[in-house]
């Protein structure tokens, strides 16, 4: 009872600071937005993503992550794709992005093809959203319909990229608050974090975890001890040494979109502190239950992931929607 009281007291401290008035929540996106203006857009993106993921399965995770980082800053408006210029400070050098985001050349590649077929029609924000769906499917994940009609922003926000995005070492209550501020529930959060079943993390983002409480959460399991030893070979204890070394967040089926990441958390072997917190945090009463559910029922995970990523993709920047554009080059505002 005392633990529950502390939990709810902490929530009352954090939650009221955030608004449910999500930008663009009432603005229309439709499934057939490009039916007349660019009827081939979905086929073009699908074909290119098939080639890109075949070249390297990790590209699927890269595009999904890029979509996530876009939507959490100003809504899903392609702002994350903007390069730095004399008159615009982009988001690419913000601390959550600078050492983790890739995939910009992939977007450039697809955008060039789309522009040759339908010039000035398909936004970079829509391209990225559709690409994230196709990337998920190509590594075994679920299908969902993608509403389209987003506009590209003419601005970016280094400040919001620094503050809005969850970090690998962040605590559970803070992460919940960041999702909550985007209009995303705890259930959405746990489902979306399931995307970590593919992709890799850099040593700098899991060093404190493997030299911290990893051995505690994994309960000194002999198999876990072997896994921990292998992680420490990849990631030395000294800061700055091997910072960019990478390893899979799901060490069982790293290239398959499945529910394996939740089994990893049940074993206490989550690579990122922010992931493991969902199962072992003292405040993880609700998240622990959801993690267990998805570990037991992959269909439930797929169904919720599809709903949650559509919900995230519908976070719009009302300013960009009213006064935005369709960039010719995703890296620069049109001149």
C-alpha positions as CSV (number, residue, x, y, z in Angstrom):
1,X,0.0,0.0,0.0
2,X,2.8,2.4,0.8
3,X,4.5,1.7,-2.5
4,X,1.2,2.4,-4.4
5,X,0.8,5.7,-2.5
6,X,4.4,6.7,-3.5
7,X,3.6,5.7,-7.1
8,X,0.5,7.9,-7.4
9,X,2.2,10.8,-5.6
10,X,5.0,10.8,-8.1
11,X,2.4,10.7,-11.0
12,X,0.7,13.7,-9.6
13,X,3.9,15.6,-9.6
14,X,4.8,14.8,-13.2
15,X,1.6,14.5,-15.1
16,X,-0.2,17.8,-14.7
17,X,2.8,19.6,-16.3
18,X,1.8,18.2,-19.7
19,X,-1.1,19.0,-21.9
20,X,-3.4,16.6,-23.7
21,X,-3.9,19.3,-26.4
22,X,-1.9,17.4,-29.0
23,X,-1.1,19.5,-32.1
24,X,-3.0,18.4,-35.1
25,X,-5.2,15.8,-33.4
26,X,-8.3,17.0,-35.1
27,X,-6.7,17.6,-38.5
28,X,-7.7,15.2,-41.3
29,X,-5.5,12.5,-42.8
30,X,-6.9,10.1,-45.2
31,X,-6.0,6.7,-46.8
32,X,-6.6,7.9,-50.3
33,X,-5.0,11.3,-50.2
34,X,-2.6,10.5,-53.1
35,X,-5.2,8.4,-55.1
36,X,-5.3,11.0,-57.9
37,X,-2.2,13.0,-57.4
38,X,0.4,10.2,-57.0
39,X,-1.3,6.8,-57.2
40,X,2.0,4.9,-57.3
41,X,3.5,6.3,-54.1
42,X,2.8,3.3,-51.9
43,X,4.2,0.9,-54.5
44,X,7.3,3.0,-55.0
45,X,8.1,3.2,-51.3
46,X,7.4,-0.5,-50.8
47,X,9.6,-1.5,-53.6
48,X,12.5,0.7,-52.5
49,X,12.2,-0.4,-48.9
50,X,12.3,-4.1,-50.0
51,X,15.7,-3.4,-51.6
52,X,16.9,-1.3,-48.7
53,X,16.1,-3.9,-46.0
54,X,17.4,-6.7,-48.2
55,X,20.7,-4.8,-48.4
56,X,20.8,-4.6,-44.6
57,X,18.0,-5.8,-42.2
58,X,19.2,-3.2,-39.7
59,X,17.8,-0.5,-42.1
60,X,14.3,-1.5,-41.0
61,X,15.0,-0.4,-37.4
62,X,16.8,2.7,-38.6
63,X,13.7,4.0,-40.5
64,X,11.3,3.1,-37.6
65,X,13.5,5.0,-35.2
66,X,13.7,8.0,-37.5
67,X,9.9,8.1,-37.7
68,X,9.7,8.0,-33.9
69,X,12.2,10.8,-33.4
70,X,10.3,12.9,-36.0
71,X,6.9,12.5,-34.4
72,X,8.1,13.3,-30.8
73,X,9.3,16.8,-31.9
74,X,6.7,19.1,-33.4
75,X,4.6,16.2,-34.5
76,X,5.2,14.1,-37.6
77,X,6.3,16.8,-40.0
78,X,9.7,15.8,-41.3
79,X,11.5,18.3,-39.2
80,X,14.1,15.7,-38.1
81,X,15.2,15.4,-41.7
82,X,16.3,19.1,-42.1
83,X,20.0,19.9,-42.3
84,X,21.5,22.7,-40.4
85,X,21.8,26.0,-42.3
86,X,22.8,29.5,-41.5
87,X,19.2,30.4,-40.8
88,X,17.9,27.1,-39.3
89,X,19.2,25.1,-36.4
90,X,18.2,21.5,-37.1
91,X,17.5,18.6,-34.8
92,X,20.2,16.2,-36.1
93,X,22.8,17.5,-33.6
94,X,20.5,17.4,-30.5
95,X,21.9,14.9,-27.9
96,X,19.3,12.2,-28.5
97,X,19.9,12.2,-32.2
98,X,23.5,13.0,-33.0
99,X,25.0,9.6,-32.1
100,X,21.9,7.4,-32.9
101,X,20.0,8.6,-35.9
102,X,20.8,7.4,-39.4
103,X,18.8,6.7,-42.5
104,X,18.8,10.2,-44.1
105,X,20.3,8.9,-47.3
106,X,17.6,6.2,-47.5
107,X,15.0,8.9,-47.4
108,X,16.9,10.9,-50.0
109,X,17.0,7.9,-52.3
110,X,13.2,7.2,-52.1
111,X,12.4,10.9,-52.3
112,X,14.3,11.3,-55.6
113,X,12.4,8.5,-57.2
114,X,9.0,9.9,-56.0
115,X,9.9,13.4,-57.2
116,X,10.7,12.0,-60.7
117,X,7.2,10.5,-60.8
118,X,5.1,13.0,-58.9
119,X,7.0,16.2,-58.4
120,X,6.0,18.4,-55.5
121,X,3.2,16.1,-54.3
122,X,4.3,13.7,-51.6
123,X,5.6,15.1,-48.4
124,X,8.8,13.8,-46.7
125,X,6.7,13.3,-43.5
126,X,4.4,10.9,-45.3
127,X,7.3,9.2,-47.0
128,X,8.9,8.5,-43.7
129,X,5.6,7.3,-42.1
130,X,4.9,4.9,-45.0
131,X,8.5,3.7,-45.0
132,X,8.3,2.9,-41.3
133,X,5.2,0.7,-41.9
134,X,6.9,-1.1,-44.8
135,X,10.1,-1.6,-42.8
136,X,8.2,-3.3,-40.0
137,X,6.4,-5.7,-42.4
138,X,9.7,-6.6,-44.2
139,X,11.2,-8.0,-41.0
140,X,8.1,-9.9,-39.9
141,X,6.1,-7.3,-38.2
142,X,2.4,-6.4,-38.5
143,X,0.6,-4.5,-41.3
144,X,-1.4,-1.3,-40.7
145,X,-3.1,1.2,-43.0
146,X,-1.2,4.5,-43.1
147,X,-3.3,7.7,-43.2
148,X,-1.5,10.3,-45.3
149,X,-1.7,14.0,-46.1
150,X,0.9,15.5,-43.8
151,X,2.8,18.6,-44.6
152,X,6.5,19.2,-44.2
153,X,7.5,21.8,-41.6
154,X,9.6,24.9,-42.5
155,X,11.1,24.8,-39.0
156,X,12.9,22.4,-36.6
157,X,13.4,22.5,-32.9
158,X,16.7,21.6,-31.4
159,X,15.3,22.4,-28.0
160,X,12.3,20.0,-28.2
161,X,14.5,17.3,-29.7
162,X,16.7,17.6,-26.6
163,X,13.8,17.6,-24.1
164,X,11.0,15.5,-25.7
165,X,12.8,12.3,-26.6
166,X,13.3,9.6,-24.0
167,X,16.9,8.7,-23.3
168,X,18.4,5.2,-22.8
169,X,19.2,5.8,-19.1
170,X,15.9,7.6,-18.2
171,X,13.7,6.4,-15.4
172,X,10.2,5.0,-15.9
173,X,8.1,7.9,-14.5
174,X,10.0,10.4,-16.7
175,X,9.5,8.2,-19.8
176,X,5.8,7.8,-19.1
177,X,5.5,11.6,-18.8
178,X,7.1,12.1,-22.2
179,X,4.8,9.7,-23.9
180,X,1.8,11.1,-22.0
181,X,2.7,14.6,-23.2
182,X,2.3,13.4,-26.8
183,X,-1.1,11.9,-26.0
184,X,0.3,8.4,-25.8
185,X,-0.8,6.0,-23.0
186,X,1.3,3.6,-21.0
187,X,0.0,0.8,-23.2
188,X,1.1,2.7,-26.3
189,X,4.5,3.2,-24.7
190,X,5.1,-0.4,-23.9
191,X,3.9,-1.5,-27.3
192,X,6.1,1.1,-29.2
193,X,9.2,0.2,-27.2
194,X,8.6,-3.3,-28.6
195,X,10.3,-2.0,-31.8
196,X,13.5,-2.5,-29.9
197,X,13.1,-6.2,-30.9
198,X,15.1,-5.1,-34.0
199,X,18.0,-2.8,-34.3
200,X,21.1,-2.2,-32.3
201,X,22.4,0.1,-29.5
202,X,25.7,1.8,-29.1
203,X,28.0,1.1,-26.1
204,X,27.6,4.7,-24.8
205,X,23.9,4.0,-24.4
206,X,24.2,0.8,-22.4
207,X,27.5,1.1,-20.6
208,X,26.0,2.2,-17.3
209,X,23.4,-0.6,-17.5
210,X,25.9,-3.4,-17.9
211,X,28.3,-2.1,-15.3
212,X,25.4,-1.2,-13.0
213,X,22.3,-3.2,-12.1
214,X,22.3,-5.8,-14.9
215,X,23.5,-8.6,-12.7
216,X,20.8,-7.7,-10.2
217,X,17.8,-7.7,-12.6
218,X,19.1,-10.9,-14.2
219,X,19.3,-12.6,-10.8
220,X,22.8,-13.9,-11.3
221,X,21.5,-16.5,-13.8
222,X,24.5,-18.4,-15.2
223,X,23.3,-17.9,-18.8
224,X,22.8,-14.2,-18.1
225,X,26.3,-14.0,-16.7
226,X,27.7,-15.3,-19.9
227,X,25.6,-12.8,-21.9
228,X,26.8,-10.0,-19.6
229,X,30.4,-11.0,-20.1
230,X,30.0,-10.8,-23.9
231,X,28.4,-7.4,-23.6
232,X,31.4,-6.2,-21.5
233,X,33.8,-7.4,-24.2
234,X,31.9,-5.2,-26.7
235,X,31.6,-2.3,-24.3
236,X,34.6,-1.5,-22.0
237,X,34.0,0.2,-18.7
238,X,36.0,3.3,-19.5
239,X,34.0,6.2,-20.9
240,X,35.1,7.1,-24.4
241,X,36.5,3.6,-25.1
242,X,34.4,1.7,-27.6
243,X,31.5,4.2,-27.4
244,X,30.3,3.5,-30.9
245,X,30.5,-0.3,-30.6
246,X,27.1,-1.8,-31.2
247,X,25.1,-4.8,-30.3
248,X,21.6,-6.0,-30.8
249,X,18.9,-5.0,-28.3
250,X,17.3,-8.4,-28.8
251,X,20.1,-11.0,-28.7
252,X,17.8,-13.9,-29.6
253,X,16.1,-12.9,-32.9
254,X,17.8,-9.5,-33.7
255,X,16.6,-9.3,-37.3
256,X,13.0,-10.5,-36.7
257,X,10.2,-8.2,-35.5
258,X,8.6,-10.4,-32.8
259,X,7.8,-10.3,-29.1
260,X,11.3,-11.6,-28.1
261,X,12.2,-8.3,-26.5
262,X,9.6,-8.8,-23.8
263,X,11.0,-12.2,-22.9
264,X,14.4,-10.4,-22.6
265,X,12.9,-8.0,-20.1
266,X,11.3,-10.9,-18.1
267,X,14.8,-12.4,-17.8
268,X,16.1,-9.1,-16.6
269,X,18.4,-8.8,-19.5
270,X,17.2,-5.6,-21.1
271,X,20.1,-3.9,-22.7
272,X,18.8,-0.4,-22.2
273,X,17.9,0.8,-18.7
274,X,14.9,2.6,-20.1
275,X,13.5,-0.7,-21.4
276,X,14.3,-2.8,-18.3
277,X,12.6,-0.2,-16.1
278,X,9.3,-1.2,-17.6
279,X,9.5,-4.6,-15.9
280,X,11.7,-4.1,-12.8
281,X,11.0,-0.5,-11.7
282,X,9.3,-0.1,-8.4
283,X,6.8,2.1,-10.2
284,X,6.2,-0.5,-13.0
285,X,2.9,-1.9,-11.6
286,X,1.1,-1.3,-14.9
287,X,4.0,-1.7,-17.3
288,X,5.1,-5.0,-15.7
289,X,1.6,-6.4,-16.4
290,X,1.7,-5.2,-20.0
291,X,5.2,-6.6,-20.6
292,X,4.1,-10.0,-19.3
293,X,1.0,-9.9,-21.6
294,X,3.0,-9.2,-24.7
295,X,5.6,-11.8,-23.8
296,X,2.8,-14.4,-23.6
297,X,0.7,-13.2,-26.5
298,X,2.5,-12.0,-29.7
299,X,-0.9,-11.4,-31.4
300,X,-1.8,-8.9,-28.7
301,X,1.5,-7.2,-29.1
302,X,1.1,-6.9,-32.9
303,X,-2.4,-5.6,-32.6
304,X,-1.5,-2.9,-30.1
305,X,1.7,-1.9,-31.8
306,X,-0.3,-1.3,-35.0
307,X,-2.8,0.9,-33.2
308,X,-0.1,2.7,-31.2
309,X,2.1,3.6,-34.2
310,X,-0.9,4.9,-36.1
311,X,-1.7,7.0,-33.1
312,X,1.8,8.3,-32.9
313,X,1.9,8.9,-36.7
314,X,-1.3,11.1,-36.3
315,X,0.5,13.6,-34.0
316,X,0.6,16.6,-36.3
317,X,2.1,20.0,-36.2
318,X,-0.9,22.3,-36.7
319,X,1.4,25.1,-37.8
320,X,3.0,23.0,-40.5
321,X,-0.4,21.5,-41.5
322,X,-1.7,25.0,-42.1
323,X,1.4,26.7,-43.5
324,X,3.6,23.8,-44.4
325,X,4.9,22.6,-47.7
326,X,6.0,19.6,-49.7
327,X,9.7,19.7,-49.7
328,X,11.5,18.9,-53.0
329,X,14.5,17.9,-51.0
330,X,13.8,16.5,-47.5
331,X,17.0,18.1,-46.2
332,X,16.0,21.7,-47.0
333,X,13.1,24.0,-46.9
334,X,11.9,25.0,-50.4
335,X,13.2,28.4,-51.6
